[in-house]
Amino acid sequence: MRRQLVGVVTRDQNSKTRRVEVPRLYRHPKYGKIVRARTVCHVHDEKDESRNGDTVEIVECRPRSRTKRWELVRVIQIGNRAPQVSETAGAAPQS
């Protein structure tokens, strides 16, 4: 069974590679305090469909490079990105 995780894309500069942070909570073994931590996963995004701030679902896969061990399944929620505006819609009307 392959593990599935949900995280947020934090870096999308490389082609077909995304850096996804998966938040987790755990109890400190000695003090008992709930501690926030994050796991950083390098994800293969074949179609370059995710961007910074997107919430994505990822799944374990075979090693694709030295660091990439995960594949993108789907984009769950689009994050803080500006809407795509075509050049004809944003241009001033001609007279």
N, CA, C and O atoms as CSV, one atom per row, in Angstrom:
chain,resi,resn,atom,element,x,y,z
A,1,MET,N,N,0.843,-1.187,0.000
A,1,MET,CA,C,0.000,0.000,0.000
A,1,MET,C,C,0.881,1.242,0.000
A,1,MET,O,O,1.779,1.371,0.832
A,2,ARG,N,N,0.626,2.152,-0.931
A,2,ARG,CA,C,1.419,3.369,-1.014
A,2,ARG,C,C,0.799,4.454,-0.145
A,2,ARG,O,O,-0.419,4.627,-0.119
A,3,ARG,N,N,1.658,5.186,0.568
A,3,ARG,CA,C,1.174,6.249,1.446
A,3,ARG,C,C,0.679,7.436,0.634
A,3,ARG,O,O,1.257,7.784,-0.395
A,4,GLN,N,N,-0.403,8.055,1.111
A,4,GLN,CA,C,-0.913,9.278,0.510
A,4,GLN,C,C,-0.877,10.372,1.559
A,4,GLN,O,O,-1.263,10.155,2.708
A,5,LEU,N,N,-0.411,11.556,1.160
A,5,LEU,CA,C,-0.328,12.695,2.067
A,5,LEU,C,C,-0.946,13.921,1.396
A,5,LEU,O,O,-1.075,13.978,0.174
A,6,VAL,N,N,-1.321,14.890,2.214
A,6,VAL,CA,C,-1.839,16.170,1.720
A,6,VAL,C,C,-0.943,17.257,2.274
A,6,VAL,O,O,-0.670,17.294,3.474
A,7,GLY,N,N,-0.479,18.152,1.393
A,7,GLY,CA,C,0.415,19.227,1.823
A,7,GLY,C,C,0.263,20.453,0.955
A,7,GLY,O,O,-0.601,20.515,0.080
A,8,VAL,N,N,1.121,21.435,1.210
A,8,VAL,CA,C,1.077,22.716,0.504
A,8,VAL,C,C,2.364,22.882,-0.296
A,8,VAL,O,O,3.455,22.633,0.216
A,9,VAL,N,N,2.235,23.300,-1.545
A,9,VAL,CA,C,3.401,23.544,-2.400
A,9,VAL,C,C,4.103,24.803,-1.918
A,9,VAL,O,O,3.481,25.858,-1.797
A,10,THR,N,N,5.420,24.692,-1.639
A,10,THR,CA,C,6.178,25.848,-1.169
A,10,THR,C,C,7.225,26.310,-2.174
A,10,THR,O,O,7.759,27.410,-2.031
A,11,ARG,N,N,7.527,25.513,-3.170
A,11,ARG,CA,C,8.485,25.926,-4.192
A,11,ARG,C,C,8.110,25.264,-5.507
A,11,ARG,O,O,7.885,24.055,-5.563
A,12,ASP,N,N,8.043,26.075,-6.578
A,12,ASP,CA,C,7.686,25.539,-7.893
A,12,ASP,C,C,8.598,26.066,-9.003
A,12,ASP,O,O,8.174,26.214,-10.148
A,13,GLN,N,N,9.844,26.345,-8.653
A,13,GLN,CA,C,10.745,26.955,-9.628
A,13,GLN,C,C,11.281,25.953,-10.651
A,13,GLN,O,O,11.511,26.321,-11.803
A,14,ASN,N,N,11.481,24.705,-10.257
A,14,ASN,CA,C,12.039,23.716,-11.177
A,14,ASN,C,C,10.946,23.102,-12.040
A,14,ASN,O,O,9.793,22.995,-11.623
A,15,SER,N,N,11.321,22.705,-13.231
A,15,SER,CA,C,10.377,22.079,-14.136
A,15,SER,C,C,10.048,20.673,-13.654
A,15,SER,O,O,10.948,19.876,-13.387
A,16,LYS,N,N,8.769,20.373,-13.544
A,16,LYS,CA,C,8.249,19.056,-13.159
A,16,LYS,C,C,8.611,18.628,-11.743
A,16,LYS,O,O,8.447,17.458,-11.398
A,17,THR,N,N,9.097,19.540,-10.920
A,17,THR,CA,C,9.433,19.217,-9.535
A,17,THR,C,C,8.803,20.257,-8.619
A,17,THR,O,O,8.888,21.457,-8.878
A,18,ARG,N,N,8.177,19.792,-7.557
A,18,ARG,CA,C,7.579,20.679,-6.572
A,18,ARG,C,C,8.086,20.302,-5.193
A,18,ARG,O,O,8.365,19.134,-4.920
A,19,ARG,N,N,8.204,21.304,-4.321
A,19,ARG,CA,C,8.557,21.059,-2.919
A,19,ARG,C,C,7.274,21.222,-2.122
A,19,ARG,O,O,6.672,22.296,-2.115
A,20,VAL,N,N,6.854,20.147,-1.447
A,20,VAL,CA,C,5.591,20.135,-0.723
A,20,VAL,C,C,5.889,19.934,0.756
A,20,VAL,O,O,6.632,19.026,1.130
A,21,GLU,N,N,5.306,20.786,1.593
A,21,GLU,CA,C,5.453,20.642,3.040
A,21,GLU,C,C,4.178,20.039,3.603
A,21,GLU,O,O,3.077,20.536,3.364
A,22,VAL,N,N,4.349,18.952,4.360
A,22,VAL,CA,C,3.231,18.257,4.982
A,22,VAL,C,C,3.300,18.524,6.483
A,22,VAL,O,O,4.231,18.065,7.144
A,23,PRO,N,N,2.325,19.262,7.036
A,23,PRO,CA,C,2.361,19.553,8.482
A,23,PRO,C,C,1.942,18.330,9.297
A,23,PRO,O,O,1.148,17.508,8.839
A,24,ARG,N,N,2.483,18.222,10.507
A,24,ARG,CA,C,2.085,17.139,11.400
A,24,ARG,C,C,2.223,17.621,12.836
A,24,ARG,O,O,2.979,18.551,13.117
A,25,LEU,N,N,1.495,16.988,13.737
A,25,LEU,CA,C,1.533,17.288,15.159
A,25,LEU,C,C,1.967,16.036,15.897
A,25,LEU,O,O,1.558,14.930,15.545
A,26,TYR,N,N,2.800,16.203,16.926
A,26,TYR,CA,C,3.171,15.057,17.750
A,26,TYR,C,C,3.391,15.535,19.175
A,26,TYR,O,O,3.656,16.713,19.413
A,27,ARG,N,N,3.282,14.628,20.102
A,27,ARG,CA,C,3.466,14.942,21.510
A,27,ARG,C,C,4.944,14.754,21.860
A,27,ARG,O,O,5.535,13.720,21.547
A,28,HIS,N,N,5.539,15.767,22.514
A,28,HIS,CA,C,6.937,15.674,22.912
A,28,HIS,C,C,7.083,14.526,23.920
A,28,HIS,O,O,6.301,14.426,24.866
A,29,PRO,N,N,8.093,13.655,23.714
A,29,PRO,CA,C,8.197,12.464,24.561
A,29,PRO,C,C,8.431,12.752,26.041
A,29,PRO,O,O,7.947,12.007,26.893
A,30,LYS,N,N,9.161,13.814,26.360
A,30,LYS,CA,C,9.455,14.089,27.765
A,30,LYS,C,C,8.459,15.064,28.390
A,30,LYS,O,O,7.946,14.820,29.482
A,31,TYR,N,N,8.190,16.168,27.692
A,31,TYR,CA,C,7.406,17.239,28.286
A,31,TYR,C,C,5.914,17.153,27.987
A,31,TYR,O,O,5.110,17.804,28.654
A,32,GLY,N,N,5.542,16.367,27.003
A,32,GLY,CA,C,4.130,16.173,26.718
A,32,GLY,C,C,3.467,17.280,25.929
A,32,GLY,O,O,2.271,17.200,25.646
A,33,LYS,N,N,4.210,18.310,25.566
A,33,LYS,CA,C,3.644,19.408,24.799
A,33,LYS,C,C,3.393,18.960,23.353
A,33,LYS,O,O,4.164,18.177,22.799
A,34,ILE,N,N,2.314,19.460,22.751
A,34,ILE,CA,C,2.031,19.179,21.350
A,34,ILE,C,C,2.941,20.078,20.508
A,34,ILE,O,O,2.931,21.299,20.664
A,35,VAL,N,N,3.716,19.477,19.627
A,35,VAL,CA,C,4.700,20.191,18.830
A,35,VAL,C,C,4.295,20.126,17.355
A,35,VAL,O,O,3.902,19.072,16.853
A,36,ARG,N,N,4.396,21.263,16.677
A,36,ARG,CA,C,4.148,21.305,15.234
A,36,ARG,C,C,5.459,21.010,14.510
A,36,ARG,O,O,6.517,21.526,14.870
A,37,ALA,N,N,5.367,20.185,13.502
A,37,ALA,CA,C,6.540,19.886,12.678
A,37,ALA,C,C,6.071,19.795,11.232
A,37,ALA,O,O,4.871,19.760,10.959
A,38,ARG,N,N,7.011,19.756,10.326
A,38,ARG,CA,C,6.653,19.608,8.921
A,38,ARG,C,C,7.614,18.636,8.263
A,38,ARG,O,O,8.781,18.536,8.640
A,39,THR,N,N,7.105,17.932,7.287
A,39,THR,CA,C,7.904,17.019,6.491
A,39,THR,C,C,7.991,17.604,5.092
A,39,THR,O,O,6.967,17.958,4.507
A,40,VAL,N,N,9.198,17.712,4.545
A,40,VAL,CA,C,9.398,18.258,3.217
A,40,VAL,C,C,9.534,17.107,2.233
A,40,VAL,O,O,10.392,16.240,2.396
A,41,CYS,N,N,8.679,17.103,1.203
A,41,CYS,CA,C,8.703,16.068,0.173
A,41,CYS,C,C,8.949,16.729,-1.174
A,41,CYS,O,O,8.361,17.767,-1.478
A,42,HIS,N,N,9.806,16.137,-1.971
A,42,HIS,CA,C,10.013,16.595,-3.343
A,42,HIS,C,C,9.137,15.728,-4.235
A,42,HIS,O,O,9.217,14.500,-4.204
A,43,VAL,N,N,8.294,16.391,-5.036
A,43,VAL,CA,C,7.215,15.720,-5.742
A,43,VAL,C,C,7.401,15.877,-7.243
A,43,VAL,O,O,7.790,16.941,-7.723
A,44,HIS,N,N,7.117,14.794,-7.987
A,44,HIS,CA,C,7.147,14.827,-9.444
A,44,HIS,C,C,5.785,15.284,-9.951
A,44,HIS,O,O,4.769,14.649,-9.670
A,45,ASP,N,N,5.764,16.385,-10.698
A,45,ASP,CA,C,4.536,16.945,-11.270
A,45,ASP,C,C,4.698,16.937,-12.784
A,45,ASP,O,O,5.248,17.876,-13.360
A,46,GLU,N,N,4.225,15.889,-13.420
A,46,GLU,CA,C,4.458,15.665,-14.853
A,46,GLU,C,C,3.921,16.800,-15.721
A,46,GLU,O,O,4.578,17.195,-16.683
A,47,LYS,N,N,2.742,17.331,-15.402
A,47,LYS,CA,C,2.087,18.335,-16.252
A,47,LYS,C,C,2.325,19.764,-15.790
A,47,LYS,O,O,1.772,20.692,-16.381
A,48,ASP,N,N,3.130,19.970,-14.753
A,48,ASP,CA,C,3.371,21.314,-14.203
A,48,ASP,C,C,2.057,22.035,-13.889
A,48,ASP,O,O,1.883,23.201,-14.241
A,49,GLU,N,N,1.129,21.326,-13.218
A,49,GLU,CA,C,-0.185,21.910,-12.969
A,49,GLU,C,C,-0.310,22.585,-11.611
A,49,GLU,O,O,-1.277,23.315,-11.391
A,50,SER,N,N,0.628,22.373,-10.692
A,50,SER,CA,C,0.533,22.994,-9.363
A,50,SER,C,C,1.443,24.211,-9.285
A,50,SER,O,O,2.442,24.313,-9.997
A,51,ARG,N,N,1.072,25.126,-8.405
A,51,ARG,CA,C,1.836,26.360,-8.206
A,51,ARG,C,C,2.027,26.602,-6.708
A,51,ARG,O,O,1.459,25.882,-5.887
A,52,ASN,N,N,2.813,27.598,-6.353
A,52,ASN,CA,C,3.038,27.966,-4.951
A,52,ASN,C,C,1.714,28.219,-4.245
A,52,ASN,O,O,0.830,28.885,-4.784
A,53,GLY,N,N,1.583,27.680,-3.028
A,53,GLY,CA,C,0.401,27.906,-2.220
A,53,GLY,C,C,-0.724,26.926,-2.448
A,53,GLY,O,O,-1.690,26.926,-1.685
A,54,ASP,N,N,-0.641,26.084,-3.474
A,54,ASP,CA,C,-1.699,25.115,-3.744
A,54,ASP,C,C,-1.651,23.980,-2.728
A,54,ASP,O,O,-0.574,23.555,-2.309
A,55,THR,N,N,-2.817,23.498,-2.340
A,55,THR,CA,C,-2.916,22.301,-1.509
A,55,THR,C,C,-3.042,21.111,-2.447
A,55,THR,O,O,-3.923,21.081,-3.306
A,56,VAL,N,N,-2.159,20.128,-2.281
A,56,VAL,CA,C,-2.101,19.005,-3.212
A,56,VAL,C,C,-2.125,17.673,-2.466
A,56,VAL,O,O,-1.801,17.594,-1.281
A,57,GLU,N,N,-2.515,16.637,-3.192
A,57,GLU,CA,C,-2.463,15.276,-2.677
A,57,GLU,C,C,-1.322,14.572,-3.403
A,57,GLU,O,O,-1.224,14.628,-4.629
A,58,ILE,N,N,-0.452,13.903,-2.624
A,58,ILE,CA,C,0.704,13.226,-3.206
A,58,ILE,C,C,0.703,11.770,-2.776
A,58,ILE,O,O,0.079,11.406,-1.779
A,59,VAL,N,N,1.404,10.940,-3.535
A,59,VAL,CA,C,1.476,9.517,-3.239
A,59,VAL,C,C,2.913,9.045,-3.421
A,59,VAL,O,O,3.638,9.561,-4.272
A,60,GLU,N,N,3.317,8.073,-2.628
A,60,GLU,CA,C,4.657,7.506,-2.721
A,60,GLU,C,C,4.852,6.837,-4.078
A,60,GLU,O,O,3.905,6.302,-4.653
A,61,CYS,N,N,6.077,6.869,-4.585
A,61,CYS,CA,C,6.382,6.203,-5.851
A,61,CYS,C,C,7.834,5.730,-5.819
A,61,CYS,O,O,8.538,5.899,-4.824
A,62,ARG,N,N,8.251,5.153,-6.898
A,62,ARG,CA,C,9.644,4.721,-7.010
A,62,ARG,C,C,10.539,5.959,-7.034
A,62,ARG,O,O,10.071,7.044,-7.378
A,63,PRO,N,N,11.800,5.820,-6.681
A,63,PRO,CA,C,12.705,6.972,-6.725
A,63,PRO,C,C,12.886,7.478,-8.162
A,63,PRO,O,O,13.267,6.716,-9.051
A,64,ARG,N,N,12.614,8.753,-8.378
A,64,ARG,CA,C,12.780,9.344,-9.706
A,64,ARG,C,C,14.096,10.101,-9.832
A,64,ARG,O,O,14.592,10.318,-10.938
A,65,SER,N,N,14.658,10.500,-8.695
A,65,SER,CA,C,15.961,11.151,-8.666
A,65,SER,C,C,16.511,10.963,-7.261
A,65,SER,O,O,15.988,10.162,-6.487
A,66,ARG,N,N,17.573,11.706,-6.928
A,66,ARG,CA,C,18.175,11.541,-5.609
A,66,ARG,C,C,17.210,11.921,-4.489
A,66,ARG,O,O,17.243,11.319,-3.415
A,67,THR,N,N,16.354,12.908,-4.726
A,67,THR,CA,C,15.454,13.369,-3.662
A,67,THR,C,C,13.980,13.095,-3.939
A,67,THR,O,O,13.190,13.055,-2.995
A,68,LYS,N,N,13.583,12.907,-5.182
A,68,LYS,CA,C,12.149,12.764,-5.503
A,68,LYS,C,C,11.674,11.343,-5.269
A,68,LYS,O,O,12.153,10.397,-5.894
A,69,ARG,N,N,10.703,11.208,-4.337
A,69,ARG,CA,C,10.130,9.903,-4.020
A,69,ARG,C,C,8.608,9.948,-4.021
A,69,ARG,O,O,7.967,8.991,-3.587
A,70,TRP,N,N,8.013,11.048,-4.501
A,70,TRP,CA,C,6.574,11.252,-4.455
A,70,TRP,C,C,6.063,11.719,-5.810
A,70,TRP,O,O,6.801,12.331,-6.583
A,71,GLU,N,N,4.782,11.424,-6.099
A,71,GLU,CA,C,4.120,11.871,-7.325
A,71,GLU,C,C,2.893,12.690,-6.956
A,71,GLU,O,O,2.261,12.451,-5.927
A,72,LEU,N,N,2.563,13.653,-7.801
A,72,LEU,CA,C,1.363,14.448,-7.609
A,72,LEU,C,C,0.151,13.645,-8.072
A,72,LEU,O,O,0.150,13.097,-9.174
A,73,VAL,N,N,-0.884,13.575,-7.228
A,73,VAL,CA,C,-2.129,12.906,-7.605
A,73,VAL,C,C,-3.109,13.929,-8.161
A,73,VAL,O,O,-3.635,13.761,-9.262
A,74,ARG,N,N,-3.356,15.004,-7.384
A,74,ARG,CA,C,-4.290,16.034,-7.825
A,74,ARG,C,C,-4.072,17.303,-7.012
A,74,ARG,O,O,-3.506,17.280,-5.919
A,75,VAL,N,N,-4.538,18.403,-7.580
A,75,VAL,CA,C,-4.545,19.678,-6.874
A,75,VAL,C,C,-5.886,19.777,-6.177
A,75,VAL,O,O,-6.929,19.789,-6.831
A,76,ILE,N,N,-5.870,19.849,-4.849
A,76,ILE,CA,C,-7.110,19.890,-4.071
A,76,ILE,C,C,-7.685,21.301,-4.050
A,76,ILE,O,O,-8.881,21.494,-4.270
A,77,GLN,N,N,-6.827,22.288,-3.784
A,77,GLN,CA,C,-7.301,23.666,-3.661
A,77,GLN,C,C,-6.234,24.592,-4.222
A,77,GLN,O,O,-5.047,24.440,-3.934
A,78,ILE,N,N,-6.672,25.551,-5.024
A,78,ILE,CA,C,-5.744,26.530,-5.586
A,78,ILE,C,C,-5.459,27.565,-4.518
A,78,ILE,O,O,-6.377,28.099,-3.896
A,79,GLY,N,N,-4.175,27.849,-4.306
A,79,GLY,CA,C,-3.756,28.747,-3.234
A,79,GLY,C,C,-3.775,30.202,-3.626
A,79,GLY,O,O,-4.653,30.637,-4.371
A,80,ASN,N,N,-2.810,30.963,-3.131
A,80,ASN,CA,C,-2.750,32.415,-3.292
A,80,ASN,C,C,-2.167,32.802,-4.634
A,80,ASN,O,O,-1.108,33.429,-4.681
A,81,ARG,N,N,-2.811,32.457,-5.701
A,81,ARG,CA,C,-2.275,32.915,-6.973
A,81,ARG,C,C,-3.281,33.811,-7.666
A,81,ARG,O,O,-4.490,33.658,-7.497
A,82,ALA,N,N,-2.769,34.745,-8.445
A,82,ALA,CA,C,-3.638,35.681,-9.142
A,82,ALA,C,C,-4.354,34.947,-10.275
A,82,ALA,O,O,-3.785,34.030,-10.867
A,83,PRO,N,N,-5.585,35.332,-10.585
A,83,PRO,CA,C,-6.297,34.681,-11.686
A,83,PRO,C,C,-5.603,34.956,-13.012
A,83,PRO,O,O,-5.021,36.022,-13.214
A,84,GLN,N,N,-5.673,33.985,-13.908
A,84,GLN,CA,C,-5.050,34.119,-15.217
A,84,GLN,C,C,-5.867,35.106,-16.048
A,84,GLN,O,O,-7.078,34.939,-16.193
A,85,VAL,N,N,-5.210,36.134,-16.594
A,85,VAL,CA,C,-5.876,37.131,-17.418
A,85,VAL,C,C,-5.253,37.071,-18.795
A,85,VAL,O,O,-4.036,37.188,-18.940
A,86,SER,N,N,-6.087,36.889,-19.808
A,86,SER,CA,C,-5.563,36.848,-21.170
A,86,SER,C,C,-5.216,38.277,-21.612
A,86,SER,O,O,-5.741,39.249,-21.068
A,87,GLU,N,N,-4.340,38.387,-22.589
A,87,GLU,CA,C,-3.900,39.716,-23.031
A,87,GLU,C,C,-5.017,40.495,-23.700
A,87,GLU,O,O,-5.047,41.722,-23.609
A,88,THR,N,N,-5.931,39.816,-24.368
A,88,THR,CA,C,-7.013,40.539,-25.054
A,88,THR,C,C,-8.041,41.053,-24.044
A,88,THR,O,O,-8.633,42.110,-24.263
A,89,ALA,N,N,-8.263,40.332,-22.950
A,89,ALA,CA,C,-9.252,40.769,-21.964
A,89,ALA,C,C,-8.725,41.950,-21.146
A,89,ALA,O,O,-9.512,42.793,-20.714
A,90,GLY,N,N,-7.412,42.026,-20.926
A,90,GLY,CA,C,-6.851,43.090,-20.114
A,90,GLY,C,C,-6.495,44.342,-20.895
A,90,GLY,O,O,-6.141,45.357,-20.295
A,91,ALA,N,N,-6.581,44.295,-22.227
A,91,ALA,CA,C,-6.194,45.437,-23.051
A,91,ALA,C,C,-7.316,46.478,-23.063
A,91,ALA,O,O,-8.490,46.149,-22.893
A,92,ALA,N,N,-6.931,47.731,-23.267
A,92,ALA,CA,C,-7.889,48.826,-23.339
A,92,ALA,C,C,-8.644,48.716,-24.678
A,92,ALA,O,O,-8.081,48.266,-25.677
A,93,PRO,N,N,-9.899,49.123,-24.687
A,93,PRO,CA,C,-10.661,49.064,-25.949
A,93,PRO,C,C,-10.092,50.042,-26.978
A,93,PRO,O,O,-9.686,51.156,-26.648
A,94,GLN,N,N,-10.078,49.597,-28.212
A,94,GLN,CA,C,-9.544,50.448,-29.282
A,94,GLN,C,C,-10.664,51.294,-29.840
A,94,GLN,O,O,-11.802,50.837,-29.955
A,95,SER,N,N,-10.332,52.571,-30.201
A,95,SER,CA,C,-11.366,53.429,-30.785
A,95,SER,C,C,-11.022,53.830,-32.177
A,95,SER,O,O,-11.785,54.554,-32.818
